[in-house]
């Protein structure tokens, strides 16, 4: 896996972990919209954060599951991954 989370990877995780299907390009174009607009609730986001920790072997900040938008989540996760590099 790459050292940065991409919209394509996030879209795939949303589908695998929460059953929410969204095209990666749409997720990127609408990255400032709330996760709820895509049909992802807080429990689904919590599952994604846990999966990210497992896949990247990194400790994601506890407040990551409070991110409201895909852009916010990518920023938090990628900041952690950059700091580890």
N, C-alpha and C positions, 0 to 999 in steps of 0.2 A: 504494500500500500504506500502511496505517496506520503510525503511529509506534510502535506497540506490537505485539509478537507475541501473538497470541491462541491459545487452545487449538484453535480451528477451523483457523487457518492452520497450526499445528503438525501437526494430524491430516492435513491435506491434503499437507503436505511428507513426512510419514511414508509416505503412500501413493505419492506420485510418486517419491520418492527411494529408498525402501527396499522398496516393495511391501507395506507393513504397513498393513492397513485397520483403522481404529478410529474409532468415532463420536466426534465432538468432545465431546459431553456426557459420554461414558464416560471420555474422556481427562481431562476436567476433574474429574469426580467421583473418579477414581482417580489423581489427579495426584501423590500421594505414593508410588505403586507404582513399582518399578523398570521401566525401559524394557524389560528382558528379559521382564517379565511380559506385555508387549504383543507380543513377538516381534521387537523391535528390538535388533540387536547393535551393538557398538561401531563397526564399519565403516559401518553404516547411519547411526548418529548422526554420524559424521565427515562423511558426505556431506550431511547436513542442515545441519550447521554451515557447511560451505562454501557451500551454497545460500543460507543466511541472509546470509552476507557479501556474496554477489553481489546478492541482492534488495534488501537494505537499504543497500548501499554503505558498510557499517561493518566495522571490524575487530573481530571477536569474539575475546575472550581465548582463548589456546591451551588453557586447561583446560576450556573449555566442552564439549569432546567427552568429558570425564570425568564430566559430570553423570550422575547415576544415575536421576533421575526427571524427568518433564515439568515439575514445579513448579520444580525447580532450574534447568533450562535456561531456562524463561521468565524467572526472576529474573535470571540472568546476562545474557541477551540484552536484556531490557527496561531493565536498569540502564545498559547501553551506549547504548541508543537514547535514554534520558532525558538522559544526559550530553551527547549530541550536540545535543539540542534547544535 
